[in-house]
Amino acid sequence: MTTIFYSLLILSVATVSMSQRPFYAGTRSIGYPEVQIASLANRFGNDQPLPLEARGDPILVNRINQMPVDKQPFWYINRMHYDNLRRNPQTWQPNPNSFANVNG
């Protein structure tokens, strides 16, 4: 009788602990997803990084390069700044919660 009780106790503790995170969610912590460092744009030996807004279209980038600077799109002129902002996003500290910091 005691072995059945202990086995049910262990089984229930295991069930509760396993149900905290589903098996398909993985074992990594929640946050930004992992990304590949090696880009698919360089698989043919192309060393020119394409802007994200070009959506992988090198013909569009070549066409924009042939335009004068005052006719080029804003996203293409500032592509280095946009890439830097994507790599290092600006973060803010959350505002303190006045309801959680009650000292009384």
C-alpha positions as CSV (number, residue, x, y, z in Angstrom):
1,M,0.0,0.0,0.0
2,T,2.8,2.4,0.8
3,T,4.6,1.7,-2.4
4,I,1.5,2.6,-4.4
5,F,1.2,5.8,-2.4
6,Y,4.8,6.8,-3.0
7,S,4.7,5.9,-6.7
8,L,1.5,8.0,-7.1
9,L,3.2,10.8,-5.2
10,I,6.3,10.7,-7.4
11,L,4.1,10.5,-10.5
12,S,2.0,13.5,-9.5
13,V,5.1,15.6,-8.7
14,A,6.6,14.7,-12.0
15,T,3.4,15.5,-13.8
16,V,3.1,18.9,-12.1
17,S,6.8,19.8,-12.8
18,M,6.6,18.7,-16.5
19,S,3.5,20.7,-17.1
20,Q,5.2,24.0,-16.4
21,R,6.6,24.2,-19.9
22,P,5.3,22.2,-22.9
23,F,7.7,19.8,-24.5
24,Y,7.5,21.5,-27.9
25,A,8.6,24.9,-26.5
26,G,12.2,23.6,-26.1
27,T,14.6,23.9,-23.3
28,R,16.0,27.4,-24.0
29,S,14.8,30.4,-22.0
30,I,12.2,32.7,-23.4
31,G,13.5,35.7,-25.3
32,Y,14.9,36.4,-28.7
33,P,15.1,33.4,-31.0
34,E,18.5,32.0,-32.1
35,V,19.5,33.2,-35.5
36,Q,22.0,31.8,-37.9
37,I,25.2,33.8,-38.1
38,A,26.0,32.6,-41.6
39,S,23.8,34.5,-44.1
40,L,22.2,32.8,-47.1
41,A,23.0,35.9,-49.2
42,N,26.7,34.9,-49.3
43,R,26.1,31.3,-50.5
44,F,27.2,32.3,-54.1
45,G,30.2,34.4,-53.0
46,N,28.3,37.7,-52.9
47,D,30.1,39.9,-50.3
48,Q,27.8,42.9,-50.6
49,P,25.3,42.8,-47.8
50,L,21.8,43.6,-49.0
51,P,19.5,45.8,-46.9
52,L,16.6,44.1,-45.2
53,E,14.1,46.3,-47.0
54,A,15.4,45.1,-50.4
55,R,14.1,41.6,-49.5
56,G,17.0,39.8,-51.0
57,D,16.7,41.5,-54.5
58,P,20.2,42.3,-55.8
59,I,18.7,43.7,-59.0
60,L,16.8,46.3,-57.0
61,V,20.0,47.3,-55.1
62,N,21.9,47.7,-58.3
63,R,19.2,49.8,-59.8
64,I,19.1,52.0,-56.7
65,N,22.9,52.3,-56.8
66,Q,22.7,53.8,-60.3
67,M,20.3,56.5,-59.1
68,P,21.6,59.9,-57.9
69,V,21.8,60.2,-54.1
70,D,18.9,62.7,-54.0
71,K,16.6,60.2,-55.8
72,Q,17.5,57.2,-53.7
73,P,15.0,56.0,-51.1
74,F,15.4,57.0,-47.5
75,W,15.7,53.5,-46.3
76,Y,18.6,52.8,-48.7
77,I,20.5,55.9,-47.8
78,N,20.3,55.1,-44.1
79,R,20.7,51.4,-44.4
80,M,23.8,51.2,-42.2
81,H,22.1,53.1,-39.4
82,Y,19.0,50.9,-39.6
83,D,21.2,47.7,-39.5
84,N,22.9,49.1,-36.4
85,L,19.6,49.7,-34.7
86,R,18.4,46.2,-35.5
87,R,21.6,44.6,-34.1
88,N,21.5,46.8,-30.9
89,P,17.9,47.7,-30.1
90,Q,17.3,50.5,-27.7
91,T,15.8,49.2,-24.4
92,W,14.0,51.1,-21.6
93,Q,13.6,50.2,-18.0
94,P,10.0,49.5,-17.1
95,N,8.2,52.0,-15.0
96,P,7.8,51.1,-11.4
97,N,4.5,49.7,-10.4
98,S,3.0,51.8,-7.6
99,F,0.7,49.0,-6.6
100,A,3.5,46.5,-6.1
101,N,5.7,48.9,-4.0
102,V,3.2,49.5,-1.2
103,N,5.1,49.6,2.1
104,G,2.1,49.2,4.4
